[in-house]
């Protein structure tokens, strides 16, 4: 019989807690800066765009944060995701290494992003928020938040970078299918967008422009909060379900990795796979090497 190449877990093995790496850092995470003053953002600055439960997670130093039961039930639409061994790649490389990868494409939105979109939508729903605004580049985050808002009955507004809005119609269609309103950014919907279009009518847009529009939309529409798919700590901790499942699946495979590799853009993918292994290194004396691969921002 050939060697197993797929390692799956039962649904009751979906993690019950997120791991917060802030508890194990040698020094506190630097606070986010206010975009105008460049000073650390105050509580009132953060409350203008985020609901209180999300802020509490962002600043928490608690090591383990419990997943709400309803969030865990929604994650069960596709979690746990499989851990796969890439035996043909091993053969093609003629390497003695055993190469495993965690497949996050099993989610309805086709990426790891719903791991954070669903809890963010849930916490906002509990806080009485009716409407979420966000930005998206290629569309993975926008489609994930659209899915989450559909699951919890929230209105979803997405500012999608104009070049992707044009080049990736299926991502746009996916968001619209889940009930989101999608604007090509820069748009006529915000003062900032109109200003950019007046100065650069042919601009393809950028993620920075879309973020600016989403935040302006948030602060000018009562009952709206902003949702972000990467960068901040609460997003990174939501993604740690990936690595926690991977730890159990490596046990099923009868191996433990010498190296864990994750690509780093906004950080959520890397955090999801790497942080639980970092915790294991710190607390169980493991020696796994953690490698972050940062893409060339000029090429992207």
Secondary structure as a PSIPRED ss2 file (coil, helix, strand):
# PSIPRED VFORMAT (PSIPRED V4.0)

   1 X C   1.000  0.000  0.000
   2 X C   1.000  0.000  0.000
   3 X C   1.000  0.000  0.000
   4 X C   1.000  0.000  0.000
   5 X C   1.000  0.000  0.000
   6 X E   0.000  0.000  1.000
   7 X E   0.000  0.000  1.000
   8 X C   1.000  0.000  0.000
   9 X C   1.000  0.000  0.000
  10 X C   1.000  0.000  0.000
  11 X H   0.000  1.000  0.000
  12 X H   0.000  1.000  0.000
  13 X H   0.000  1.000  0.000
  14 X C   1.000  0.000  0.000
  15 X C   1.000  0.000  0.000
  16 X C   1.000  0.000  0.000
  17 X E   0.000  0.000  1.000
  18 X E   0.000  0.000  1.000
  19 X E   0.000  0.000  1.000
  20 X C   1.000  0.000  0.000
  21 X H   0.000  1.000  0.000
  22 X H   0.000  1.000  0.000
  23 X H   0.000  1.000  0.000
  24 X H   0.000  1.000  0.000
  25 X C   1.000  0.000  0.000
  26 X C   1.000  0.000  0.000
  27 X C   1.000  0.000  0.000
  28 X C   1.000  0.000  0.000
  29 X C   1.000  0.000  0.000
  30 X C   1.000  0.000  0.000
  31 X C   1.000  0.000  0.000
  32 X C   1.000  0.000  0.000
  33 X E   0.000  0.000  1.000
  34 X C   1.000  0.000  0.000
  35 X C   1.000  0.000  0.000
  36 X C   1.000  0.000  0.000
  37 X C   1.000  0.000  0.000
  38 X C   1.000  0.000  0.000
  39 X C   1.000  0.000  0.000
  40 X E   0.000  0.000  1.000
  41 X C   1.000  0.000  0.000
  42 X C   1.000  0.000  0.000
  43 X H   0.000  1.000  0.000
  44 X H   0.000  1.000  0.000
  45 X H   0.000  1.000  0.000
  46 X H   0.000  1.000  0.000
  47 X H   0.000  1.000  0.000
  48 X C   1.000  0.000  0.000
  49 X C   1.000  0.000  0.000
  50 X C   1.000  0.000  0.000
  51 X C   1.000  0.000  0.000
  52 X H   0.000  1.000  0.000
  53 X H   0.000  1.000  0.000
  54 X H   0.000  1.000  0.000
  55 X H   0.000  1.000  0.000
  56 X H   0.000  1.000  0.000
  57 X H   0.000  1.000  0.000
  58 X H   0.000  1.000  0.000
  59 X H   0.000  1.000  0.000
  60 X C   1.000  0.000  0.000
  61 X C   1.000  0.000  0.000
  62 X C   1.000  0.000  0.000
  63 X C   1.000  0.000  0.000
  64 X E   0.000  0.000  1.000
  65 X E   0.000  0.000  1.000
  66 X E   0.000  0.000  1.000
  67 X C   1.000  0.000  0.000
  68 X C   1.000  0.000  0.000
  69 X H   0.000  1.000  0.000
  70 X H   0.000  1.000  0.000
  71 X H   0.000  1.000  0.000
  72 X H   0.000  1.000  0.000
  73 X H   0.000  1.000  0.000
  74 X H   0.000  1.000  0.000
  75 X H   0.000  1.000  0.000
  76 X C   1.000  0.000  0.000
  77 X C   1.000  0.000  0.000
  78 X C   1.000  0.000  0.000
  79 X C   1.000  0.000  0.000
  80 X C   1.000  0.000  0.000
  81 X C   1.000  0.000  0.000
  82 X C   1.000  0.000  0.000
  83 X E   0.000  0.000  1.000
  84 X E   0.000  0.000  1.000
  85 X E   0.000  0.000  1.000
  86 X C   1.000  0.000  0.000
  87 X H   0.000  1.000  0.000
  88 X H   0.000  1.000  0.000
  89 X H   0.000  1.000  0.000
  90 X H   0.000  1.000  0.000
  91 X H   0.000  1.000  0.000
  92 X H   0.000  1.000  0.000
  93 X H   0.000  1.000  0.000
  94 X C   1.000  0.000  0.000
  95 X C   1.000  0.000  0.000
  96 X C   1.000  0.000  0.000
  97 X C   1.000  0.000  0.000
  98 X C   1.000  0.000  0.000
  99 X C   1.000  0.000  0.000
 100 X E   0.000  0.000  1.000
 101 X E   0.000  0.000  1.000
 102 X E   0.000  0.000  1.000
 103 X C   1.000  0.000  0.000
 104 X C   1.000  0.000  0.000
 105 X C   1.000  0.000  0.000
 106 X C   1.000  0.000  0.000
 107 X C   1.000  0.000  0.000
 108 X C   1.000  0.000  0.000
 109 X C   1.000  0.000  0.000
 110 X C   1.000  0.000  0.000
 111 X C   1.000  0.000  0.000
 112 X C   1.000  0.000  0.000
 113 X C   1.000  0.000  0.000
 114 X H   0.000  1.000  0.000
 115 X H   0.000  1.000  0.000
 116 X H   0.000  1.000  0.000
 117 X H   0.000  1.000  0.000
 118 X H   0.000  1.000  0.000
 119 X H   0.000  1.000  0.000
 120 X H   0.000  1.000  0.000
 121 X H   0.000  1.000  0.000
 122 X H   0.000  1.000  0.000
 123 X H   0.000  1.000  0.000
 124 X H   0.000  1.000  0.000
 125 X H   0.000  1.000  0.000
 126 X H   0.000  1.000  0.000
 127 X C   1.000  0.000  0.000
 128 X C   1.000  0.000  0.000
 129 X C   1.000  0.000  0.000
 130 X C   1.000  0.000  0.000
 131 X E   0.000  0.000  1.000
 132 X E   0.000  0.000  1.000
 133 X E   0.000  0.000  1.000
 134 X E   0.000  0.000  1.000
 135 X E   0.000  0.000  1.000
 136 X E   0.000  0.000  1.000
 137 X C   1.000  0.000  0.000
 138 X C   1.000  0.000  0.000
 139 X C   1.000  0.000  0.000
 140 X H   0.000  1.000  0.000
 141 X H   0.000  1.000  0.000
 142 X H   0.000  1.000  0.000
 143 X H   0.000  1.000  0.000
 144 X H   0.000  1.000  0.000
 145 X H   0.000  1.000  0.000
 146 X H   0.000  1.000  0.000
 147 X H   0.000  1.000  0.000
 148 X H   0.000  1.000  0.000
 149 X H   0.000  1.000  0.000
 150 X H   0.000  1.000  0.000
 151 X H   0.000  1.000  0.000
 152 X H   0.000  1.000  0.000
 153 X C   1.000  0.000  0.000
 154 X C   1.000  0.000  0.000
 155 X E   0.000  0.000  1.000
 156 X E   0.000  0.000  1.000
 157 X E   0.000  0.000  1.000
 158 X E   0.000  0.000  1.000
 159 X E   0.000  0.000  1.000
 160 X E   0.000  0.000  1.000
 161 X E   0.000  0.000  1.000
 162 X H   0.000  1.000  0.000
 163 X H   0.000  1.000  0.000
 164 X H   0.000  1.000  0.000
 165 X H   0.000  1.000  0.000
 166 X H   0.000  1.000  0.000
 167 X H   0.000  1.000  0.000
 168 X C   1.000  0.000  0.000
 169 X H   0.000  1.000  0.000
 170 X H   0.000  1.000  0.000
 171 X H   0.000  1.000  0.000
 172 X H   0.000  1.000  0.000
 173 X H   0.000  1.000  0.000
 174 X H   0.000  1.000  0.000
 175 X H   0.000  1.000  0.000
 176 X H   0.000  1.000  0.000
 177 X H   0.000  1.000  0.000
 178 X C   1.000  0.000  0.000
 179 X C   1.000  0.000  0.000
 180 X C   1.000  0.000  0.000
 181 X E   0.000  0.000  1.000
 182 X E   0.000  0.000  1.000
 183 X E   0.000  0.000  1.000
 184 X E   0.000  0.000  1.000
 185 X E   0.000  0.000  1.000
 186 X C   1.000  0.000  0.000
 187 X C   1.000  0.000  0.000
 188 X C   1.000  0.000  0.000
 189 X C   1.000  0.000  0.000
 190 X C   1.000  0.000  0.000
 191 X H   0.000  1.000  0.000
 192 X H   0.000  1.000  0.000
 193 X H   0.000  1.000  0.000
 194 X H   0.000  1.000  0.000
 195 X H   0.000  1.000  0.000
 196 X H   0.000  1.000  0.000
 197 X H   0.000  1.000  0.000
 198 X H   0.000  1.000  0.000
 199 X H   0.000  1.000  0.000
 200 X C   1.000  0.000  0.000
 201 X C   1.000  0.000  0.000
 202 X C   1.000  0.000  0.000
 203 X C   1.000  0.000  0.000
 204 X C   1.000  0.000  0.000
 205 X C   1.000  0.000  0.000
 206 X C   1.000  0.000  0.000
 207 X H   0.000  1.000  0.000
 208 X H   0.000  1.000  0.000
 209 X H   0.000  1.000  0.000
 210 X H   0.000  1.000  0.000
 211 X H   0.000  1.000  0.000
 212 X H   0.000  1.000  0.000
 213 X H   0.000  1.000  0.000
 214 X H   0.000  1.000  0.000
 215 X H   0.000  1.000  0.000
 216 X H   0.000  1.000  0.000
 217 X H   0.000  1.000  0.000
 218 X H   0.000  1.000  0.000
 219 X H   0.000  1.000  0.000
 220 X H   0.000  1.000  0.000
 221 X C   1.000  0.000  0.000
 222 X C   1.000  0.000  0.000
 223 X C   1.000  0.000  0.000
 224 X E   0.000  0.000  1.000
 225 X E   0.000  0.000  1.000
 226 X E   0.000  0.000  1.000
 227 X C   1.000  0.000  0.000
 228 X C   1.000  0.000  0.000
 229 X C   1.000  0.000  0.000
 230 X C   1.000  0.000  0.000
 231 X C   1.000  0.000  0.000
 232 X C   1.000  0.000  0.000
 233 X H   0.000  1.000  0.000
 234 X H   0.000  1.000  0.000
 235 X H   0.000  1.000  0.000
 236 X H   0.000  1.000  0.000
 237 X H   0.000  1.000  0.000
 238 X H   0.000  1.000  0.000
 239 X C   1.000  0.000  0.000
 240 X C   1.000  0.000  0.000
 241 X H   0.000  1.000  0.000
 242 X H   0.000  1.000  0.000
 243 X H   0.000  1.000  0.000
 244 X H   0.000  1.000  0.000
 245 X H   0.000  1.000  0.000
 246 X H   0.000  1.000  0.000
 247 X H   0.000  1.000  0.000
 248 X H   0.000  1.000  0.000
 249 X H   0.000  1.000  0.000
 250 X H   0.000  1.000  0.000
 251 X H   0.000  1.000  0.000
 252 X H   0.000  1.000  0.000
 253 X H   0.000  1.000  0.000
 254 X C   1.000  0.000  0.000
 255 X C   1.000  0.000  0.000
 256 X C   1.000  0.000  0.000
 257 X C   1.000  0.000  0.000
 258 X C   1.000  0.000  0.000
 259 X E   0.000  0.000  1.000
 260 X E   0.000  0.000  1.000
 261 X E   0.000  0.000  1.000
 262 X E   0.000  0.000  1.000
 263 X E   0.000  0.000  1.000
 264 X E   0.000  0.000  1.000
 265 X C   1.000  0.000  0.000
 266 X C   1.000  0.000  0.000
 267 X C   1.000  0.000  0.000
 268 X H   0.000  1.000  0.000
 269 X H   0.000  1.000  0.000
 270 X H   0.000  1.000  0.000
 271 X H   0.000  1.000  0.000
 272 X H   0.000  1.000  0.000
 273 X H   0.000  1.000  0.000
 274 X H   0.000  1.000  0.000
 275 X H   0.000  1.000  0.000
 276 X H   0.000  1.000  0.000
 277 X H   0.000  1.000  0.000
 278 X H   0.000  1.000  0.000
 279 X H   0.000  1.000  0.000
 280 X H   0.000  1.000  0.000
 281 X H   0.000  1.000  0.000
 282 X H   0.000  1.000  0.000
 283 X H   0.000  1.000  0.000
 284 X H   0.000  1.000  0.000
 285 X C   1.000  0.000  0.000
 286 X C   1.000  0.000  0.000
 287 X C   1.000  0.000  0.000
 288 X C   1.000  0.000  0.000
 289 X E   0.000  0.000  1.000
 290 X E   0.000  0.000  1.000
 291 X E   0.000  0.000  1.000
 292 X E   0.000  0.000  1.000
 293 X E   0.000  0.000  1.000
 294 X E   0.000  0.000  1.000
 295 X C   1.000  0.000  0.000
 296 X C   1.000  0.000  0.000
 297 X C   1.000  0.000  0.000
 298 X C   1.000  0.000  0.000
 299 X C   1.000  0.000  0.000
 300 X C   1.000  0.000  0.000
